[in-house]
């Protein structure tokens, strides 16, 4: 059983429920969380920081790993972040339906470690190119893309083995916007998530 973050006093208790639940059920659980629950999840992860590395997001070189996402925005709350290790560097983009992506753009990004517990999804530092199957590389500073991704860096913390929690960081300060991700692909050498 997964307890709501607002009813959980320790990150480890939340993680135990998430880790004991198949990935598809974890995604369904995350889909039901609004801003208050996502903010509470961030606070739990922030109070009990656990190691988080680039390898937690990716797989074998050039394999795309999907993380299902839920954010605290008033609309367009469901999305995916797709990550890939390419040329020794982690990069990715935000996968949304075309009806949304024409406005926001794909939001290409690179990822780096801020420290042993925090990863930064950096929309300011663009990848050099994209792998097959990714949308064409476009900047995050033009048109409506600038409103969504311009100057943005998401900070990411570990909640459980598959789940991370992020918070938007723009203009030198954290924004009142949170999102949770669930990795649905296995790490190299593992069985399918939830096995």
C-alpha positions, -999 to +999 in steps of 0.1 A: +000+000+000+013+035-009+005+062+016-002+097+005+028+120+010+008+143+033+000+114+055+036+101+056+062+114+081+093+097+065+105+094+029+115+057+037+079+048+045+067+063+012+096+046-007+087+012+008+052+014-006+063+026-039+090-001-042+066-029-034+042-018-061+044-026-098+054+004-120+020+007-138+003+010-104+029+035-092+022+056-123-016+055-116-009+066-080+012+095-092-015+105-117-038+111-087-015+136-069-021+173-070+001+202-060-002+197-022+008+160-024+037+167-048+050+195-026+048+172+004+067+145-015+094+171-023+097+180+014+101+143+024+128+138-002+145+170+008+145+161+045+161+127+038+183+131+008+193+099-008+220+093-034+208+100-070+230+095-100+227+100-138+226+062-141+193+062-122+177+080-152+193+061-181+201+027-195+228+013-218+243+039-241+218+051-267+188+033-252+159+057-245+144+053-210+109+066-204+099+082-171+061+088-167+054+122-152+028+141-132+031+178-125+014+204-103+003+227-131-034+235-135-035+219-170-015+194-191-004+175-159+006+143-176+037+139-196+069+119-201+105+127-198+126+106-221+163+102-212+192+088-231+229+084-225+245+096-257+282+103-262+289+101-225+263+127-217+227+124-205+201+143-225+164+141-231+132+159-239+096+163-227+072+140-246+037+154-249+008+149-273+013+170-305-016+192-295+006+204-266+040+201-281+033+225-310+030+252-283+056+242-258+082+226-281+099+194-270+119+211-243+153+194-251+176+193-221+208+180-207+213+166-172+241+170-147+247+163-111+246+192-087+258+170-059+255+133-048+217+137-041+205+162-067+204+161-105+197+192-126+176+189-157+190+219-176+170+235-204+196+262-209+224+238-219+212+221-251+225+188-264+247+189-296+223+166-315+195+141-310+192+104-314+169+087-339+132+090-328+137+122-309+120+154-322+143+178-341+166+199-319+151+234-313+161+260-288+141+268-257+145+305-260+123+315-289+086+320-292+062+303-268+090+278-259+107+306-240+076+309-217+077+272-208+114+263-207+134+295-210+159+299-182+146+267-165+165+242-145+145+214-127+161+200-096+155+163-090+156+142-058+152+105-051+120+093-035+123+055-041+141+032-065+119+042-095+104+075-084+120+109-083+105+143-074+114+175-091+110+212-086+113+240-111+141+265-106+142+297-126+157+331-122+178+320-093+150+307-071+127+278-067+092+281-083+059+268-069+059+240-094+066+203-087+065+171-107+070+134-100+086+109-123+083+071-124+109+052-144+091+025-164+122+010-180+145-014-162+182-006-156+207-027-174+209-062-159+174-059-142+142-075-151+112-053-161+102-027-136+078-042-110+091-077-114 
